[in-house]
């Protein structure tokens, strides 16, 4: 009787996330991920040990693939389902990758995010920003973006609705002339 049972399940096919990186020029990488290939590699070197999956499955995402998925999510502002469809992976996998990369980056914040303290550091940033844009006395540039989120519910959702009537968290960052982040915070 067991011989009569036939598995009609289609074999699973995965698009490899690495292909997304190797087929692109540095300009395309910057446009899609906001990072260059060496910057992606550096980021993987810093947090990759935290992202390695201890599994016997043959399709586990590598640390580099997880970083790429998270960077695409951060850079595009798309929903996780769209990111998953782009990479050919499940939304739950996207969610885990974004969470794990975000947690790893957040744990590094005290090492990586510092405001210039000494006069020498401040003067270096001032000179760098003046050289780039001719703006005197500036020790940081600030910018912000809205990161889309799922609605936290009817009762708590109102503060999270942006001008486009979408649920989001407003995140802003301050950086120096080299793009090094000093301060990052979310504003509700």
N, C-alpha and C positions, 0 to 999 in steps of 0.2 A: 504494500500500500504506500509506503514511503517513497518508492520509486516513481509513483504517479505524480507526486507533488513537484511542480516545476516553478522555479523562481523567475517571475516575470519582471522583476525589478531591473530597471535600467542601470547600467554601471555608472557610478558617479564620475563626473569629469570636473576637473578643477583647472581654472586658469591660474597660471603661476604669477604671483605678485611680483617676483623678480623681473619678469619680462617688462613690467611697467617702468622699471628703472633703467634697464640695459638698453632699451630701444629709444631712449630719449636723449636729446642734446641737453647741455647744461641749462640753456635758456628755457627749454620746455620743462625741465625739472623745477626751475625757479618759479615759472608761471603756475605750475600745478601744485607744487608742494611748498613753495616759498623757501626752499633750501637747495643748495648745490649738492652734487654727488659726494664731494669730500666732507661736506657738513653732515650729510646723512650718515656717512661712515663714522664720523667722529661721535655723533649722537649714539649710534649703535655701540661704539666702543665704551661710552660712558654708562649706558644703562642696559646693554644687552644681557649681562649676566642675570639681571632681574627678570628678563623676559623669556629665558630658555624654558621650554616646556618639557617636563618629565613625563613623557607618554610613550606608549608603544605604537601609537597610531602613525601611519606613514604620511599623513597629510597635515601634520601640525605646522603652524606658521613659524618660520624662523624669527629671531629677534628683529632682523632687518625688515622682514615683511610686516611685522607688527608695527614697527616705527613708521613705515610707509603708509600703512592704513591710517594710523593716527594722524600723521601729518596731512594726509589728504582730507581727513575729516576736519581738522583745524583750519586748513587753508580754504576749503570750499564752502564750509557752512552748510553742506548738504546733510540730509537725514542719513542715519546709519544704513537704512535699507538701500539708498542710492549708492552709497560707498560700497556696500556688499555686492550689489549688482555690477558695479564697475570692475571690481576685483574678482568676481565669481566666487564669493564666499558668503556664508550665512550671516544674517544680521547679528546673531548671538556671538559669532566669532569676532565681528567688527566691534561689538560692544565690549567684549573682554579685552581686545587689543587696545582700544582707546582708553579704557579704564586702567589697564596695567601700565601703559606708557605714561599716562597722566600722573598716576601715583608715583612712578619712578622719577619723573621730572619734578614733581612737587617735593619729594623727599630730598632732592638736591638743591632746593631753593636757597638755603642758607649759604651753601658753597658757591652758587653760581650767580646769585642776584645780590649785588651790593652797590650802594651809591658811592660816588667818589668821596673819599674822606679827607685826604690831605690836599693842601693847596696845589702841590705838584700834579696830582691826579685831576683836580678841577681845571687847572690851567691847560692840561693836555686835551681834555674834552672840549674846553672853550676854543682852543686853537683849531682842533679838528673840525668842529662845527662851523667855525668862521671860514675855514678853508673851503668847506663844501658849499655853503650857502651865503657867506658874507654877513652872517648875523652875529653881532658882538655880544659877549657876556653870557652866552647860553651854555648851560651845563647839562642839558637833557632835552630830548624830544619825546613828546607824548602822542599816543594815538590810541584809538579804541575800535572795537568791533562788537557786533552782536553775535553770540553763539546760540544757535537755535537749540531749544530744549523741548521735551514733551511737557504738556500742561501739567502743573503740579496739582491740579484740581480746581474746581469752581471757587472754593472758599479762598485759597491762597494764590490763585492764578493771576489776579488783576495786576499786581506789581511787576509781573514778568511779561506783560504785553507791550511790545515796542510800537513805534510809529507806523509800522506796516501791518499792525494787528496780528503779529505772530508772537509766540512765546519765545523769549530769549533771555540770556544773561548778558549784560553789558560788561565787557572786559576791557580794561585799558592797561597800557604798559608804557614805561618811560625807559628810553635807551640813550646810549652815547653815540658818537660819530661813527663807531664801528658796528653798531647794531647790538651791542651788549646790553642786555636788559638790567635795569636797576631795580625797578619796582613793577610788580604786576598785581592787580587787584580786580575783583569783580564788584560791580556797582548795581544794586537793585533799586 
